[in-house]
Amino acid sequence: MRGIIKDVLEYFEDANLHSESAREAIAEEIIKRLDTKEYYYSRDLVSAKTKDDEKEQPNLFPTYEGGHLG
């Protein structure tokens, strides 16, 4: 990930980092480069993809099996 960030910053070497639009463009470019088949991005986690990642999908909406609180 460090290499990706360095590459993007080198690409935008003339960007004014005090500019909100420049910082937004840099962030979008980093995310675009992370969004490849080699990496996946999940908030603050960047990891290399493996074959197991494609098979296992997290349960985003688990069913509630508990009782009431009270």
HUBEL-V422075 format. One record per residue. N is the residue number from 1. RES is the residue in three letters. SS is DSSP state (H for helix, E for strand, - for the rest). PHI is phi as a letter, one per 20 degrees, with the letter a starting at -180 (NA if undefined). Layout:
BEGIN
<<N/RES/SS/PHI> <N/RES/SS/PHI>>
END
This chain:
BEGIN
<<1/MET/-/NA> <2/ARG/H/g> <3/GLY/H/f> <4/ILE/H/f> <5/ILE/H/f> <6/LYS/H/f> <7/ASP/H/f> <8/VAL/H/f> <9/LEU/H/f> <10/GLU/H/f> <11/TYR/H/f> <12/PHE/-/d> <13/GLU/-/f> <14/ASP/-/e> <15/ALA/-/f> <16/ASN/-/e> <17/LEU/-/f> <18/HIS/-/e> <19/SER/-/e> <20/GLU/H/f> <21/SER/H/f> <22/ALA/H/f> <23/ARG/H/f> <24/GLU/H/f> <25/ALA/H/f> <26/ILE/H/f> <27/ALA/H/f> <28/GLU/H/f> <29/GLU/H/f> <30/ILE/H/f> <31/ILE/H/f> <32/LYS/H/f> <33/ARG/H/f> <34/LEU/H/f> <35/ASP/-/e> <36/THR/-/c> <37/LYS/-/f> <38/GLU/-/e> <39/TYR/E/c> <40/TYR/E/c> <41/TYR/E/d> <42/SER/E/c> <43/ARG/-/l> <44/ASP/-/d> <45/LEU/E/d> <46/VAL/E/c> <47/SER/E/c> <48/ALA/E/f> <49/LYS/-/f> <50/THR/-/c> <51/LYS/H/f> <52/ASP/H/f> <53/ASP/H/f> <54/GLU/H/f> <55/LYS/H/e> <56/GLU/-/e> <57/GLN/-/d> <58/PRO/-/f> <59/ASN/-/e> <60/LEU/-/f> <61/PHE/-/c> <62/PRO/-/f> <63/THR/-/e> <64/TYR/-/e> <65/GLU/-/d> <66/GLY/-/e> <67/GLY/-/e> <68/HIS/-/e> <69/LEU/-/e> <70/GLY/-/r>>
END
